[in-house]
């Protein structure tokens, strides 16, 4: 198997991978390492359930293009999002921290942040700070051209916390701080191109002509085409299949005896799958596919509005979006780079804080990482090697003051109600979290509790009570 990642990255220890190089390199060596580093495309679905894809066992929803990425790459079965909802999960993804250490730990802040409206209700949101190092910051420093397409969701109500202020060279999409920039959902009339709002003429006067998935895919392809001679990082954050399930075309499922909610949900996913197929075809046409790492994931589990039982969106798991049970945080995670990433199923336990150090390793950019990250560099896994440390460490999640969870090895603790005791499950034997073993192993629960407290720091936006 060819190894297109920079040669110096092939270490046995992930801890060593996180250490910045100490030897001086010649300009020629640095240039060669940059040329050896692949382009990176990270595709993120929104509220896609663990069981929504064919390659994860779904027999109802058509996802042939994503399935092909899984069939020709590595499909992770024990992968977790950064949180059970959007903003904290994306913050964890982009900053390499767990939600006990991120700036954004929930969609709404308890104090601080900036006030704004959600519907008619006044709420507070926290935004990503200038001091937060993002993946885009790291890869930009390493010479990559960086671009976010579509959903940011890390600006809160702060118009000065856009992707362009947090490491990205280019941005096409929508912001929370400009509420109408994605209105109506999926068929927007307003949309950002860099820092300017533009109109999607086809959707003028509330017409539903040009779907946001198609708009986003076109913008992504245009970015790749413009940068075919450069190293690039594309973060393509689709809206699908987040509710409301606005989808005019449902031809894939019109013959099914389903309600329209189910047909539209399924169509949003299949439509996104076709868009991903177009993107991959364009990479091939441009001669870039063999040197482009593609990662596909979801930001959290399926939402309660989804046809959870009809389509098996949760893949048999307990819980859903907004919870820290498996159905809220376990996600599809697929990695594909021809000739480098092996065709395999991996049961390594990984989560979003691992993405930043991993992509820094891919880009030979470890020296630009912040001093503290909570994740591991997963390059050995991406190259078919073993990483026992992924299953021997603790993974941590929290909604401050409301929910918390952790996993270590086969064991997981979780509490999804304020003040409720930790529940204990053996995930290997009980992935549905049906048998709470806390009373049988009280010392193990106590060990989890103590280590969880060490894995977090207080937040001024969600003060401990």
Secondary structure, DSSP 8 states (H G I E B T S, - for coil): ----S-GGG--S-HHHHTS---S---HHHHHHHHHHS-EEEEEEESS--TTSSGGGT-SSS--HHHHHHHHTSEEEEEEE-SSSSHHHHHHHHHH---TTTSS--SSS-SSSSEEEEETTEEEEE----TT---HHHHHHHTT-EEEEEEE---STT-TT-SGGGTT-SEEEEE-TTSGGGG-STTS-SEEEETTEEEE-GGGGGG---S-HHHHHHHHHHHHHHHTTTS-EEEEEE--TT-SS---S--GGGTTS---HHHHHHHHHHHHHHHHHHHHHHHHHHTT-GGGEEEEEEESS---TTS-HHHHTTTTT-S--TTSSSHHHHB--EEEE-TTTS-SEEEEEEEETHHHHHHHHHHTT-GGGS-S--SS---HHHHTT---THHHHSEEEEEETTTEEEEEETTEEEEE-STT---EEEETTT-TT-----TTT-HHHHHHHHHHHHHT----SSS---
